[in-house]
Amino acid sequence: MTDAAEDTRVSPYELLGGEAGLRRLTRRMYELMATLPDAAAARDVHPPDLANSEQKFFEFMSGWLGGPPLFVERRGPPMLRRRHFVARIGPAEIKAWLTCFEQAMDETVADAGLREALREPIRRLAHHMQNVQ
């Protein structure tokens, strides 16, 4: 067993730049969702004002990336799929959402290794939300 003080692993949250880095990513993602024509399918499943959705996503991603578990502290267990049942999420919505996330990540995350490490897990997460064909 290793002593906790000897554990030098750095979380993706820290590699991203902590709160400020994550906020840049989530803010850019929702800016893209509001403006990209290719994002219309994802945009349409959100409320008119994206601020609350962006904040929830920021909180979720904080914990998911190894930072503070803000979503759990403020809203309880994520149960993402269950929380998303109120919205129609099919292949078009997933593709649009991933377009926004991946472009935001490409624009705001300087570390190419981190971007590549996050791509497949975030794609799996997005596809997990699908609730219609």
Secondary structure, 3 states (H helix, E strand, C coil): CCCHHHCCCCCHHHHHCHHHHHHHHHHHHHHHHHHCHHHHHHHCCCCCCCHHHHHHHHHHHHHHCCCCCHHHHHHCCCCHHHHCCCCCCCHHHHHHHHHHHHHHHHHHCCCHHHHHHHHHHHHHHHHHCCCCC
